């Protein structure tokens, strides 16, 4: 894990004496595979603590359940130490099952599109995968899949930025590339979904012009087994975002 000093050094390296370094977004190449998989995996594994800890405050039904079970256990055992121990048990359970589900999701992704990115994204004009390059290093990735040949929606997928290069405009550059892809294909909207609870992720999409159109409590995460304990300890909210490409295209025309 990178310490704060390393992160600050990485951010300082973006700026030279002549100004900020340019972020280049280009199409994926086979030589990028290892770095792309590393960035994607590390970004996904960050979701474990995000889901287990930060996500708890967004699920009052889970808090109510854990409180009720703690109270019930206290009345059964009449032990005060139960009050102090069980909240720790609930958090450990959330972390354990979040880890199991997210690791299962990672395995699923690596056995499908993220295991063979060239096949899934680069062999069709209806999809593409791009990497962000900074100082010769791959620092971010994003994919787009057109849901229809023309006039339909484009789905933004697999966006992830190396932790050391966040808040440097990498995510915005990747997002704009997907929007440009949709404009070029004449598609009407770009959509995406996220289970992230970190505000930084949501602010990024909002800065790009996306609007949250729906929030779903519960998400059928690929790799989940949906046992009783998983249903108790693993809960996520799925945010659906969308942007009207026509509005984005108008903004581009005004800028030019």
C-alpha positions in Angstrom: 0.0 0.0 0.0 1.3 3.4 -0.9 1.9 5.9 1.9 0.9 9.6 1.7 4.4 10.7 0.8 4.5 8.4 -2.2 1.1 9.7 -3.4 2.2 13.3 -3.1 5.4 12.5 -5.0 3.4 10.9 -7.8 1.1 14.0 -8.0 4.1 16.4 -7.9 5.7 14.4 -10.8 2.7 15.5 -13.0 3.9 19.0 -13.0 7.2 20.0 -14.6 8.9 23.4 -14.8 7.0 24.0 -18.1 3.6 23.1 -16.7 1.3 20.1 -16.1 2.1 16.9 -18.0 -0.3 15.9 -20.7 -2.6 12.9 -20.2 -2.8 10.8 -23.4 -5.8 8.6 -23.8 -5.2 5.9 -26.5 -6.7 2.6 -27.5 -5.6 -0.5 -25.6 -2.7 -2.5 -26.9 -1.8 -6.1 -25.9 1.4 -4.9 -24.1 -0.9 -2.9 -21.7 -2.7 -6.0 -20.4 -0.7 -6.6 -17.2 -0.9 -3.0 -16.1 -4.6 -2.7 -16.9 -5.3 -5.8 -14.9 -3.3 -4.5 -12.0 -5.1 -1.1 -12.0 -8.5 -2.8 -12.3 -7.8 -5.4 -9.6 -6.5 -2.8 -7.1 -9.4 -0.5 -7.7 -11.9 -3.3 -7.3 -10.3 -4.6 -4.0 -10.6 -1.0 -2.6 -14.3 -1.6 -2.7 -14.1 -4.2 0.1 -13.6 -1.6 2.9 -15.8 0.9 1.1 -18.7 -1.6 1.0 -18.1 -3.0 4.5 -17.6 0.2 6.5 -18.6 3.3 4.6 -21.6 1.5 3.0 -23.1 0.7 6.4 -24.4 4.2 7.0 -26.3 4.1 3.8 -28.3 1.0 4.8 -30.5 1.8 7.9 -32.2 -1.5 7.5 -28.9 -3.3 8.2 -28.2 -1.1 11.2 -31.7 -1.8 12.5 -31.1 -5.6 12.0 -27.8 -5.6 13.8 -29.2 -3.5 16.6 -32.1 -5.8 17.0 -29.9 -8.9 17.1 -27.6 -7.3 19.6 -30.5 -6.4 21.9 -32.0 -9.9 21.5 -28.7 -11.5 22.4 -28.3 -9.2 25.4 -31.8 -10.2 26.8 -31.0 -13.9 26.2 -27.5 -13.8 27.8 -27.9 -10.8 30.1 -24.2 -10.1 29.5 -23.1 -6.5 29.1 -20.0 -7.5 27.2 -22.3 -8.6 24.4 -23.2 -5.0 23.7 -19.5 -4.2 23.1 -18.6 -7.4 21.3 -21.4 -7.9 18.8 -20.9 -4.6 16.9 -17.3 -5.7 16.2 -18.7 -9.1 15.0 -21.1 -7.3 12.6 -18.3 -5.2 11.1 -16.0 -8.3 10.8 -18.9 -10.2 9.1 -19.5 -7.3 6.7 -15.8 -7.1 5.9 -15.5 -10.9 5.4 -18.5 -11.3 3.1 -17.7 -8.1 1.2 -14.2 -9.6 0.6 -15.7 -12.9 -0.5 -18.2 -11.4 -2.9 -15.7 -8.8 -4.4 -13.1 -11.5 -4.9 -15.7 -13.6 -6.6 -16.6 -10.7 -8.8 -12.9 -10.1 -9.6 -12.5 -13.8 -10.6 -15.6 -13.5 -12.8 -14.3 -10.4 -14.5 -10.8 -12.0 -15.1 -12.4 -15.1 -16.6 -14.5 -13.0 -19.0 -13.7 -9.5 -20.5 -10.8 -8.5 -18.3 -9.0 -11.7 -19.1 -9.1 -11.2 -22.8 -9.7 -7.5 -23.4 -8.6 -7.5 -27.0 -11.3 -10.1 -27.8 -14.1 -8.5 -25.9 -13.5 -4.8 -26.7 -11.1 -4.4 -29.7 -12.6 -6.7 -32.3 -15.8 -4.8 -32.9 -16.6 -1.2 -33.9 -19.4 -1.3 -31.3 -16.9 -1.4 -28.4 -13.5 -0.1 -27.4 -11.1 0.0 -24.4 -8.8 2.9 -23.8 -5.9 3.5 -21.4 -4.7 6.8 -20.0 -0.9 7.2 -20.3 1.1 9.7 -18.2 4.9 10.0 -18.6 4.9 6.7 -20.5 3.0 4.9 -17.7 -0.5 3.4 -18.0 -2.4 5.0 -15.1 -6.1 4.4 -16.0 -8.5 2.4 -18.0 -12.1 2.6 -19.3 -14.2 0.6 -21.8 -17.3 1.4 -23.8 -19.9 -0.9 -25.3 -22.6 0.3 -27.7 -25.8 -1.5 -27.0 -27.2 -0.9 -30.5 -25.7 -0.3 -33.9 -27.0 3.3 -34.0 -29.2 5.6 -32.1 -28.9 3.5 -28.9 -27.0 3.8 -25.6 -23.3 3.4 -24.9 -22.4 1.8 -21.6 -19.3 3.1 -19.8 -17.6 0.2 -18.1 -14.5 -0.8 -16.1 -13.3 2.7 -15.3 -10.4 2.6 -12.9 -7.5 4.9 -12.1 -4.2 4.1 -10.4 -4.5 5.3 -6.8 -1.3 7.3 -7.1 -2.6 9.4 -10.0 -6.1 10.3 -8.8 -7.3 13.9 -8.6 -5.1 14.6 -11.5 -7.7 14.7 -14.3 -7.2 11.1 -15.4 -10.8 10.0 -14.7 -12.2 13.0 -16.5 -10.0 12.4 -19.6 -11.2 8.8 -19.7 -14.8 9.7 -19.3 -14.6 12.3 -22.1 -13.2 9.7 -24.4 -16.3 7.5 -23.9 -18.6 10.5 -24.5 -16.7 11.3 -27.7 -17.0 7.6 -28.8 -20.8 7.9 -28.3 -21.0 11.2 -30.3 -19.0 9.7 -33.1 -21.4 6.7 -33.3 -24.5 8.9 -33.2 -25.7 7.3 -29.9 -28.3 9.0 -27.8 -27.1 8.4 -24.3 -24.2 7.1 -22.2 -25.1 5.0 -19.2 -23.1 3.6 -16.3 -23.7 1.9 -13.0 -21.7 2.0 -9.8 -21.8 0.5 -6.3 -19.1 2.9 -5.0 -19.9 4.9 -1.8 -16.9 7.2 -2.1 -18.1 10.7 -3.0 -15.1 11.3 -5.3 -16.4 8.7 -7.8 -19.9 10.3 -7.9 -18.4 13.8 -8.2 -16.4 12.7 -11.2 -19.5 11.4 -13.0 -21.4 14.6 -12.1 -18.6 16.8 -13.4 -18.7 15.0 -16.7 -22.4 15.8 -16.9 -24.0 12.5 -15.8 -27.1 12.5 -13.7 -28.2 9.8 -11.2 -31.5 8.6 -12.6 -32.1 5.7 -10.2 -30.8 4.0 -7.1 -31.4 0.3 -6.6 -31.1 -1.2 -3.1 -29.4 -4.5 -3.7 -27.4 -5.6 -6.7 -26.9 -9.1 -8.1 -23.1 -9.0 -8.0 -21.5 -11.6 -10.3 -19.6 -14.0 -8.1 -22.0 -13.8 -5.1 -23.4 -17.0 -3.7 -26.3 -15.3 -2.0 -26.3 -17.5 1.1 -28.2 -16.3 4.1 -25.1 -14.8 5.7 -24.2 -13.0 2.5 -27.6 -11.5 2.4 -27.2 -10.3 6.0 -23.7 -8.9 5.7 -23.3 -7.9 2.0 -25.6 -5.0 1.0 -24.9 -2.5 -1.7 -26.7 0.4 -3.5 -26.5 0.5 -7.2 -26.4 4.0 -8.7 -27.6 4.3 -12.3 -26.1 7.3 -14.1 -27.0 8.6 -17.6 -26.2 11.6 -19.8 -27.9 12.9 -22.9 -25.2 12.8 -25.6 -27.0 15.6 -27.6 -26.4 18.0 -24.7 -22.7 17.0 -24.5 -22.4 17.4 -28.3 -23.9 20.9 -28.0 -21.4 21.8 -25.3 -18.5 20.6 -27.5 -19.7 22.8 -30.4 -19.9 25.8 -28.1 -16.4 25.2 -26.9 -15.1 25.0 -30.4 
